[in-house]
Amino acid sequence: MRKFRFRPVRMAFAAAIMLASPAMMPAQAQDNPGPASVADLAEGLLDAVVNISTSQSVGSGSSRPRMRAPDGSPFQDFFDEFFNDRENRTPRNRRVSSLGSGFVINADEGIIVTNNHVIEGADEIEVNFADGSTLDAELIGADPKTDLAVLKVEPVKPLTEVPFGDSNDMRIGDWVMAIGNPFGLGGTVTVGIISARGRDINAGPYDNFIQTDAAINRGNSGGPLFNMNGEVIGINTAIISPSGGSIGIGFAVPTELAVNVIDQLREFGETRRGWLGVRIQPVTEEIGESLGMDEAMGALVAGIIRGGPVDDGSIEVGDVIVSFDGKEIETMRDLPRVVAESPVGKAVDVVVIRDQERVTVEVTLGRLEDSEQLASAETGEDGEGSDVPASTEILGMSLAELDDEGRQEFAIADTVEGVIITDVDPDSAAAEKRIEAGDVIVEIAQEVVSTPEDVRERIAALREDGRRNALLMLANRTGELRFVTVRMD
């Protein structure tokens, strides 16, 4: 079985071209359901789409092992002299070139949008226009997380620009047109429809791609995807293909995500994304039921970054974020995207489910790019020691109070508080959820526990309420939190 892979659609200069004879072409239906012609539309847009040519120097040092003559060989001196001479030579660099696409969004200032992977690592960037002219380009800014980049050229004559449209207005089945530079064949127009929206292809943290069956191939990267009004509603960036050619599954970054990133790159040369300062995990059906929610939705807060925007207690571990700044959070992956699109320093209303009630809190966003140091600074302490006796067994877990001996035995940080799990029955529901000895139960159904008896009483209370699952907040040895649900059958 062939393995399908996501491929960026930048291309190298060398490309194989397959010629199709008329006999190979499928017969076209007499009643074509598509637009009668896109000739007039394409004619007005072709001049705004450009080819991006990049080159970079790559070292050519050899990593081949050095040959040796047999011990005592009369040729040993020859081998040593030959290879020492080769190793002492100055390494020569070779030039590697590639092609992609882009489009002009501001003719007066010479601003061009393309993909980050088209220009990444380039020493030189040239922009080739439809009339055959070429200009050197300057990189204004790039964002690997959304695969977008902004270039600037100095126009010597008037350029043609294209406007952005609203990708939110597009529906599955709407006609779209792609223009780009597939396999180095500049100014190529293809037409198709929007096949799907909101695709997550694991390309980055903010995946929300438009999927289209308009032919997109290597070299189309960075090119525009137009609606039938001639507005850019996506930037072509990736394809699924077993061979590198189009099979009718292409992906474009929607303008609802791209415009804000492009504006920031133009203004600051970098992105300045909002940051909430929480660790999150999905709300499964079991977790939703344990929290008394009517439906599983939102993002469950599994941790708070110390020193982050909500380290003031406004949002708590165990909260489920269901709305952010007026936007519904349907799934966990919705939250990072809507937060990142919000301005740094903005005060926003966040709606959370807490103790089975909707609570609205106001938070002021930090900056995501400044968050990495705070997040990585949260570490625990290690230790070693002796045995810890189990005092209670429940739900397949042996539990004990977390004392100094327990911390030493399982190397648990001093900052962790709760009830330690000393053993887990491998055939239990707890084992199915990958609960391990050394994990610490911090809360059950959003109530703090500190002794094994607290755990027993809390489980009994949940059973009396008719609950089938217990929602546990667990801490690992360093204090990192996660939520799991354990069946109480």
C-alpha positions as CSV (number, residue, x, y, z in Angstrom):
1,M,0.0,0.0,0.0
2,R,1.3,3.4,-0.9
3,K,1.8,5.8,1.9
4,F,0.2,9.2,1.3
5,R,2.2,12.2,2.4
6,F,1.5,15.9,2.7
7,R,3.8,17.8,0.4
8,P,4.6,21.5,0.3
9,V,4.1,22.6,-3.2
10,R,7.4,24.4,-3.8
11,M,9.5,22.8,-6.6
12,A,13.1,22.3,-7.6
13,F,14.1,23.3,-11.1
14,A,14.3,19.7,-12.4
15,A,10.9,18.3,-13.0
16,A,9.4,15.5,-15.1
17,I,6.6,16.5,-17.5
18,M,4.1,13.9,-18.7
19,L,2.4,14.6,-22.0
20,A,-1.2,13.4,-22.4
21,S,-2.6,12.6,-25.8
22,P,-6.1,13.6,-26.7
23,A,-7.1,9.9,-26.5
24,M,-6.2,10.0,-22.8
25,M,-8.4,12.9,-21.9
26,P,-11.9,12.1,-20.5
27,A,-14.8,13.2,-22.6
28,Q,-16.4,16.4,-21.3
29,A,-20.0,16.3,-20.4
30,Q,-22.2,18.3,-22.7
31,D,-24.0,20.1,-19.8
32,N,-21.0,21.5,-17.9
33,P,-22.3,22.5,-14.5
34,G,-19.3,25.0,-13.9
35,P,-19.0,28.6,-15.0
36,A,-19.3,29.1,-18.8
37,S,-15.8,30.7,-18.8
38,V,-13.3,32.2,-16.4
39,A,-11.3,33.9,-19.2
40,D,-12.3,37.4,-18.4
41,L,-11.7,36.8,-14.7
42,A,-8.3,35.2,-15.2
43,E,-7.2,38.0,-17.7
44,G,-7.6,40.6,-15.0
45,L,-5.7,38.6,-12.4
46,L,-2.7,37.0,-14.2
47,D,-0.5,40.1,-14.0
48,A,-0.8,40.2,-10.2
49,V,0.5,36.7,-9.7
50,V,4.3,36.3,-9.7
51,N,6.9,33.6,-9.8
52,I,9.3,33.4,-6.8
53,S,12.8,32.3,-7.6
54,T,15.2,31.6,-4.7
55,S,18.8,30.4,-4.4
56,Q,21.0,29.5,-1.5
57,S,24.5,28.3,-0.9
58,V,24.9,24.8,0.4
59,G,28.2,23.4,1.7
60,S,29.6,20.5,-0.3
61,G,31.8,18.9,2.3
62,S,32.1,15.2,2.0
63,S,31.1,12.8,4.8
64,R,32.6,9.7,3.2
65,P,34.8,7.6,5.4
66,R,38.5,7.9,4.9
67,M,40.1,4.8,3.2
68,R,43.0,3.0,4.9
69,A,45.7,0.8,3.5
70,P,46.4,-2.5,5.1
71,D,48.8,-2.3,8.0
72,G,52.4,-2.4,6.8
73,S,51.4,-1.6,3.3
74,P,54.1,0.3,1.2
75,F,51.2,2.5,-0.1
76,Q,50.3,3.9,3.4
77,D,52.3,7.1,2.8
78,F,50.5,7.6,-0.5
79,F,47.1,7.2,1.1
80,D,47.9,9.6,3.9
81,E,49.2,12.3,1.6
82,F,46.2,12.0,-0.7
83,F,43.5,12.2,1.9
84,N,45.3,14.9,4.0
85,D,45.4,17.0,0.9
86,R,41.7,16.5,0.3
87,E,40.7,17.3,3.9
88,N,42.8,20.5,4.0
89,R,41.0,22.0,0.9
90,T,38.6,24.8,1.5
91,P,35.0,23.3,1.1
92,R,33.2,24.6,-2.0
93,N,29.6,25.7,-1.9
94,R,27.0,24.9,-4.5
95,R,24.0,26.9,-5.4
96,V,20.5,25.4,-5.0
97,S,17.6,27.0,-6.7
98,S,13.8,26.6,-6.3
99,L,10.6,28.1,-7.5
100,G,7.3,29.0,-6.0
101,S,4.4,31.5,-6.5
102,G,3.2,34.7,-4.9
103,F,0.9,37.6,-5.5
104,V,0.9,41.4,-5.2
105,I,-1.3,42.9,-2.5
106,N,0.0,46.5,-2.6
107,A,1.1,47.8,-6.0
108,D,2.5,51.2,-4.7
109,E,4.7,49.7,-2.0
110,G,5.6,46.5,-3.9
111,I,4.2,44.2,-1.2
112,I,4.0,40.5,-2.2
113,V,2.7,37.5,-0.2
114,T,4.0,34.0,-0.6
115,N,4.7,30.9,1.6
116,N,7.4,30.7,4.2
117,H,8.7,27.4,2.9
118,V,9.2,29.0,-0.6
119,I,11.8,31.5,0.7
120,E,13.0,29.8,3.9
121,G,16.8,29.8,4.0
122,A,17.2,31.7,0.7
123,D,20.2,33.9,0.2
124,E,18.6,35.6,-2.8
125,I,15.0,36.1,-3.8
126,E,13.8,37.2,-7.2
127,V,10.3,38.0,-8.3
128,N,9.4,37.3,-11.9
129,F,6.4,39.1,-13.3
130,A,4.0,38.1,-16.1
131,D,5.5,40.6,-18.5
132,G,9.0,39.0,-18.2
133,S,10.5,41.5,-15.9
134,T,12.4,40.5,-12.8
135,L,13.0,42.4,-9.5
136,D,15.1,41.5,-6.4
137,A,12.9,41.1,-3.3
138,E,13.5,41.9,0.3
139,L,12.1,39.6,3.0
140,I,9.9,41.8,5.3
141,G,8.9,39.0,7.7
142,A,7.9,35.3,7.8
143,D,5.8,33.1,10.1
144,P,6.6,29.3,10.0
145,K,3.5,28.5,12.1
146,T,1.1,29.6,9.4
147,D,3.7,29.2,6.5
148,L,3.3,32.8,5.4
149,A,5.9,35.3,4.3
150,V,5.8,38.9,3.1
151,L,8.3,40.3,0.5
152,K,8.9,43.8,-0.9
153,V,10.2,44.9,-4.3
154,E,10.9,48.4,-5.6
155,P,8.6,48.8,-8.6
156,V,10.1,50.4,-11.7
157,K,6.7,50.5,-13.4
158,P,3.1,50.2,-12.2
159,L,2.1,46.8,-10.8
160,T,-1.2,45.0,-10.6
161,E,-2.6,44.1,-7.2
162,V,-5.4,41.9,-6.0
163,P,-7.7,42.3,-3.0
164,F,-8.4,40.0,-0.1
165,G,-11.8,38.5,0.2
166,D,-13.6,37.0,3.2
167,S,-13.0,33.2,3.4
168,N,-15.8,33.0,6.0
169,D,-18.2,33.7,3.2
170,M,-17.1,30.7,1.2
171,R,-19.2,27.5,1.2
172,I,-18.4,23.9,0.3
173,G,-19.1,23.6,-3.4
174,D,-18.3,27.2,-4.3
175,W,-16.2,27.6,-7.4
176,V,-12.6,28.8,-7.0
177,M,-9.6,29.5,-9.2
178,A,-5.9,29.0,-8.6
179,I,-3.1,30.8,-10.4
180,G,0.5,29.9,-10.0
181,N,3.7,28.4,-11.2
182,P,3.4,24.6,-11.2
183,F,6.5,22.8,-12.3
184,G,8.0,26.1,-13.4
185,L,5.1,26.7,-15.9
186,G,4.3,30.3,-14.9
187,G,0.9,31.9,-15.2
188,T,-1.1,28.6,-15.0
189,V,-4.8,28.8,-14.3
190,T,-6.8,26.0,-12.8
191,V,-10.4,25.8,-11.6
192,G,-12.3,23.7,-9.1
193,I,-14.5,23.9,-6.0
194,I,-14.1,24.1,-2.3
195,S,-14.1,20.5,-1.2
196,A,-14.0,21.1,2.6
197,R,-13.3,23.8,5.2
198,G,-11.5,23.8,8.5
199,R,-9.1,21.0,7.6
200,D,-6.4,20.0,10.2
201,I,-3.5,18.3,8.4
202,N,-1.1,18.6,11.3
203,A,1.0,21.1,9.5
204,G,1.0,23.6,12.4
205,P,-0.8,24.7,15.6
206,Y,-3.3,26.8,13.7
207,D,-4.4,24.5,11.0
208,N,-7.7,25.6,9.5
209,F,-7.2,24.9,5.8
210,I,-9.5,25.3,2.8
211,Q,-9.5,22.1,0.8
212,T,-9.9,22.4,-2.9
213,D,-9.9,20.1,-6.0
214,A,-8.5,22.8,-8.2
215,A,-5.2,21.4,-9.6
216,I,-2.3,22.5,-7.3
217,N,1.1,21.1,-7.9
218,R,4.7,21.7,-6.9
219,G,5.5,25.3,-7.6
220,N,2.0,26.5,-6.7
221,S,3.1,27.2,-3.2
222,G,2.3,30.8,-2.2
223,G,0.0,31.4,-5.1
224,P,-3.6,32.8,-4.6
225,L,-6.9,30.9,-4.5
226,F,-9.5,33.2,-5.9
227,N,-13.3,33.3,-5.5
228,M,-15.4,34.2,-8.6
229,N,-15.2,37.9,-7.7
230,G,-11.5,37.9,-8.2
231,E,-10.7,38.2,-4.5
232,V,-8.1,36.1,-2.7
233,I,-9.7,33.8,-0.2
234,G,-6.7,31.5,0.4
235,I,-3.0,31.0,-0.1
236,N,-2.1,27.6,-1.6
237,T,0.4,25.8,0.5
238,A,0.2,22.0,0.5
239,I,-1.1,18.9,-1.3
240,I,-1.7,15.2,-0.5
241,S,0.0,13.2,-3.2
242,P,1.7,9.8,-3.5
243,S,3.8,11.0,-6.4
244,G,4.2,14.8,-6.0
245,G,1.5,15.6,-8.6
246,S,-2.0,16.8,-8.1
247,I,-4.7,14.2,-7.3
248,G,-7.3,16.8,-6.5
249,I,-6.6,17.3,-2.8
250,G,-5.0,20.7,-2.2
251,F,-4.9,23.0,0.8
252,A,-4.9,26.8,1.2
253,V,-4.5,29.0,4.2
254,P,-7.8,30.9,4.5
255,T,-7.7,34.7,4.6
256,E,-9.6,34.7,7.9
257,L,-6.3,33.4,9.4
258,A,-3.8,34.9,6.9
259,V,-4.8,38.6,6.8
260,N,-4.0,39.3,10.5
261,V,-0.6,37.5,10.2
262,I,0.2,39.4,7.0
263,D,-0.7,42.7,8.6
264,Q,1.6,42.0,11.6
265,L,4.5,41.0,9.4
266,R,4.1,44.2,7.4
267,E,4.0,46.4,10.5
268,F,6.4,44.7,12.8
269,G,8.4,42.2,10.7
270,E,7.2,39.5,13.0
271,T,4.0,38.1,14.6
272,R,2.6,39.3,17.9
273,R,0.0,36.8,18.9
274,G,-2.2,36.8,22.0
275,W,-1.4,34.4,24.8
276,L,-3.7,33.1,27.5
277,G,-1.2,31.2,29.5
278,V,-3.0,27.9,30.0
279,R,-2.4,24.2,29.2
280,I,-5.4,22.6,27.7
281,Q,-6.7,19.2,26.6
282,P,-9.8,17.9,24.8
283,V,-13.2,17.5,26.5
284,T,-14.1,13.9,25.7
285,E,-17.6,12.5,26.1
286,E,-16.5,10.9,29.4
287,I,-15.1,14.2,30.8
288,G,-18.1,16.1,29.7
289,E,-20.4,13.6,31.5
290,S,-18.2,13.8,34.6
291,L,-18.5,17.6,34.7
292,G,-22.3,17.4,34.2
293,M,-22.1,19.1,30.7
294,D,-25.0,18.6,28.3
295,E,-22.5,18.1,25.4
296,A,-18.7,17.6,25.2
297,M,-17.3,20.9,23.9
298,G,-14.7,23.5,24.7
299,A,-11.1,23.2,26.0
300,L,-10.4,21.8,29.4
301,V,-7.8,23.8,31.4
302,A,-5.2,21.2,32.6
303,G,-2.6,23.7,33.9
304,I,-1.8,27.4,34.4
305,I,1.6,28.9,33.4
306,R,3.2,30.6,36.3
307,G,3.6,34.3,35.6
308,G,1.2,34.1,32.7
309,P,-1.8,36.3,32.1
310,V,-4.3,34.2,34.1
311,D,-1.9,33.3,37.0
312,D,-4.1,35.6,39.1
313,G,-6.8,33.0,39.7
314,S,-9.2,34.4,37.1
315,I,-9.1,31.0,35.3
316,E,-8.6,27.8,37.3
317,V,-7.4,24.3,36.6
318,G,-10.5,22.2,35.8
319,D,-12.4,25.1,34.1
320,V,-13.7,24.3,30.6
321,I,-13.4,27.3,28.3
322,V,-16.5,27.4,26.0
323,S,-16.3,31.0,24.7
324,F,-13.5,33.4,24.1
325,D,-14.1,37.1,23.2
326,G,-17.6,36.2,21.9
327,K,-16.4,33.2,19.8
328,E,-17.7,29.7,20.6
329,I,-15.0,27.2,21.4
330,E,-16.4,23.9,19.9
331,T,-13.2,21.9,20.2
332,M,-9.8,22.2,21.9
333,R,-8.0,23.2,18.8
334,D,-10.3,26.2,18.3
335,L,-8.9,28.0,21.3
336,P,-5.2,28.5,20.3
337,R,-6.3,29.9,17.0
338,V,-8.8,32.5,18.3
339,V,-6.4,33.5,21.1
340,A,-3.5,33.9,18.7
341,E,-5.6,36.1,16.4
342,S,-6.4,38.5,19.3
343,P,-4.2,41.6,19.9
344,V,-1.6,41.5,22.7
345,G,-2.8,43.5,25.7
346,K,-6.5,43.2,24.8
347,A,-9.0,42.6,27.6
348,V,-11.4,39.9,26.6
349,D,-14.3,38.0,28.2
350,V,-13.8,34.3,28.6
351,V,-16.7,32.0,29.5
352,V,-15.9,28.9,31.4
353,I,-17.9,26.0,32.9
354,R,-16.9,25.8,36.6
355,D,-18.8,23.7,39.1
356,Q,-21.5,23.0,36.4
357,E,-22.1,26.8,36.1
358,R,-21.2,29.2,33.3
359,V,-18.8,31.9,34.7
360,T,-17.6,34.9,32.7
361,V,-14.1,36.3,33.6
362,E,-12.2,39.1,32.0
363,V,-8.5,38.5,31.2
364,T,-5.8,40.6,29.6
365,L,-3.8,38.8,27.0
366,G,0.0,38.4,27.0
367,R,2.2,37.8,24.0
368,L,2.7,34.3,22.8
369,E,6.2,34.9,21.5
370,D,7.3,35.9,25.1
371,S,5.8,32.9,26.7
372,E,8.3,30.2,26.0
373,Q,10.7,31.1,28.8
374,L,7.9,31.1,31.3
375,A,6.6,27.8,30.2
376,S,10.0,26.1,30.1
377,A,10.8,27.4,33.6
378,E,8.2,25.3,35.3
379,T,10.3,22.3,36.6
380,G,10.1,20.1,39.6
381,E,12.6,18.4,41.9
382,D,13.8,14.8,41.9
383,G,14.6,12.5,44.8
384,E,15.1,8.9,45.9
385,G,14.2,6.8,49.0
386,S,12.4,3.9,50.4
387,D,9.1,1.9,50.2
388,V,5.7,3.5,50.7
389,P,2.9,1.2,52.1
390,A,-0.5,1.4,50.4
391,S,-3.4,2.1,52.8
392,T,-6.4,2.1,50.5
393,E,-7.4,0.4,47.3
394,I,-10.1,1.8,45.0
395,L,-10.9,1.7,41.3
396,G,-7.9,-0.6,40.8
397,M,-5.5,1.9,42.4
398,S,-3.5,1.5,45.7
399,L,-3.4,4.8,47.4
400,A,-1.4,6.4,50.3
401,E,-0.9,9.8,51.9
402,L,1.8,11.8,50.2
403,D,4.5,12.1,52.9
404,D,8.3,12.6,52.7
405,E,8.9,8.9,52.2
406,G,6.4,8.9,49.3
407,R,8.1,11.9,47.7
408,Q,11.5,10.2,47.9
409,E,10.3,6.8,46.7
410,F,8.6,8.2,43.5
411,A,10.8,11.3,43.1
412,I,7.8,13.7,43.5
413,A,8.5,17.4,43.6
414,D,7.8,19.3,46.9
415,T,5.2,21.5,45.1
416,V,2.9,18.5,44.3
417,E,0.1,17.9,46.8
418,G,-2.6,15.2,46.9
419,V,-2.9,11.4,47.3
420,I,-0.2,9.2,45.8
421,I,-0.9,6.2,43.7
422,T,1.5,3.4,44.8
423,D,0.3,0.6,42.5
424,V,-2.2,0.1,39.6
425,D,-4.0,-3.2,38.8
426,P,-3.0,-3.9,35.2
427,D,-6.5,-5.2,34.5
428,S,-8.3,-2.1,35.9
429,A,-10.0,0.8,34.3
430,A,-7.3,3.1,35.7
431,A,-4.6,1.1,33.8
432,E,-6.6,1.5,30.6
433,K,-6.2,5.3,31.1
434,R,-2.5,4.9,31.6
435,I,-2.5,5.9,35.2
436,E,0.8,4.8,36.8
437,A,2.3,4.4,40.2
438,G,3.8,7.7,41.2
439,D,0.9,9.7,39.8
440,V,-0.8,11.9,42.4
441,I,-4.5,12.5,42.6
442,V,-5.0,16.2,43.2
443,E,-8.8,16.5,42.6
444,I,-11.8,14.4,42.0
445,A,-14.7,16.0,40.1
446,Q,-13.2,19.4,40.9
447,E,-12.8,18.8,44.6
448,V,-9.4,18.7,46.3
449,V,-8.4,15.5,48.0
450,S,-5.5,15.1,50.4
451,T,-6.0,11.6,52.0
452,P,-7.1,8.2,50.7
453,E,-10.2,8.5,52.7
454,D,-11.1,11.7,50.8
455,V,-10.8,9.8,47.6
456,R,-13.1,7.0,48.9
457,E,-15.7,9.5,50.1
458,R,-15.6,11.4,46.9
459,I,-16.0,8.3,44.7
460,A,-18.9,7.2,46.9
461,A,-20.6,10.6,46.5
462,L,-20.3,10.4,42.7
463,R,-21.9,6.9,42.7
464,E,-24.8,8.1,44.8
465,D,-25.3,10.9,42.2
466,G,-25.6,8.3,39.5
467,R,-22.3,9.1,37.9
468,R,-20.6,6.4,35.9
469,N,-17.2,8.0,35.6
470,A,-14.9,9.9,38.0
471,L,-13.0,12.8,36.6
472,L,-9.5,12.8,38.2
473,M,-7.0,15.6,38.1
474,L,-3.6,13.9,38.2
475,A,-0.1,15.4,38.7
476,N,3.1,13.7,37.5
477,R,6.3,13.7,39.4
478,T,7.2,17.3,38.3
479,G,3.7,18.7,38.9
480,E,2.4,18.7,35.3
481,L,-1.3,18.2,35.4
482,R,-3.7,16.2,33.3
483,F,-7.3,15.1,33.5
484,V,-8.5,11.5,33.0
485,T,-11.9,9.9,33.5
486,V,-12.1,6.4,35.2
487,R,-15.1,4.2,35.0
488,M,-16.7,3.4,38.3
489,D,-18.6,0.3,37.2
